[in-house]
Amino acid sequence: MNDLAHGDLLARYRKVAAEASQKEQLVRVVAAKGPRAIQLASETAAKAVRRRKVLESQLEQLGITER
């Protein structure tokens, strides 16, 4: 991969990491709305975390660390 692709992958990782953090905060916000809302928010947050971990592992394979 070239530097441009590495930069793109790193940018995607940062975006997905921010999204995962936002989704995790959403779980706390909907806590007062009931168990179904908590479940849906938790599932959404888990998907975002999985996407972050996939991109994180791809970056690690390339030897790129998040600064």
MIKOLVO-261798 format. One line per 5 residues: for each residue x, y, z of C-alpha. Coordinates in nm, 4 decimals. Last residue first. Example, Ala and Ser with C-alpha at 12.3 -4.5 7.8 and 13.67 -1.06 7.14 Angstrom:
# residues 2
1.3670 -0.1060 0.7140 | 1.2300 -0.4500 0.7800
END
This chain:
# residues 67
-0.0946 0.8956 1.7578 | -0.2580 0.5868 1.6094 | 0.0020 0.3277 1.5140 | 0.0793 0.2105 1.1634 | 0.2701 -0.1145 1.1214
0.0650 -0.2271 0.8228 | -0.0766 -0.5205 1.0190 | -0.1495 -0.2807 1.3054 | -0.3496 -0.0568 1.0726 | -0.5579 -0.3515 0.9553
-0.6129 -0.4545 1.3173 | -0.7388 -0.1071 1.4054 | -0.9694 -0.1059 1.1036 | -1.1289 -0.4290 1.2217 | -1.1407 -0.3057 1.5827
-1.3195 0.0140 1.4828 | -1.5776 -0.1782 1.2815 | -1.6365 -0.4070 1.5821 | -1.6780 -0.1030 1.8093 | -1.9375 0.0436 1.5726
-2.1302 -0.2835 1.5707 | -2.1210 -0.2980 1.9510 | -2.2530 0.0591 1.9736 | -2.5504 -0.0264 1.7532 | -2.6252 -0.3340 1.9635
-2.6001 -0.1298 2.2826 | -2.8320 0.1402 2.1450 | -3.0892 -0.1228 2.0504 | -3.0678 -0.2929 2.3913 | -3.0865 0.0355 2.5823
-3.3920 0.1411 2.3840 | -3.5555 -0.1939 2.4568 | -3.4728 -0.1693 2.8295 | -3.6263 0.1717 2.8921 | -3.5980 0.5361 2.7963
-3.3882 0.6364 3.0977 | -3.0844 0.4518 2.9676 | -3.1139 0.6330 2.6358 | -2.8360 0.8800 2.7186 | -2.5978 0.6185 2.8574
-2.6293 0.4027 2.5463 | -2.5744 0.7117 2.3313 | -2.2336 0.7571 2.4907 | -2.1265 0.4221 2.3438 | -2.2563 0.5333 2.0045
-2.0500 0.8525 2.0203 | -1.7351 0.6616 2.1102 | -1.7938 0.4203 1.8251 | -1.8461 0.7091 1.5822 | -1.5221 0.8740 1.6934
-1.3364 0.5455 1.6423 | -1.5012 0.5029 1.3003 | -1.3855 0.8486 1.1893 | -1.0335 0.7947 1.3240 | -1.0121 0.4559 1.1533
-1.1331 0.5982 0.8217 | -0.8652 0.8684 0.8428 | -0.5999 0.6043 0.9160 | -0.7148 0.3953 0.6202 | -0.7064 0.6997 0.3939
-0.3601 0.7961 0.5167 | -0.2346 0.4436 0.4559 | -0.3872 0.4496 0.1074 | -0.2107 0.7788 0.0344 | 0.1148 0.6440 0.1756
0.1140 0.3502 -0.0621 | 0.0000 0.0000 0.0000
END
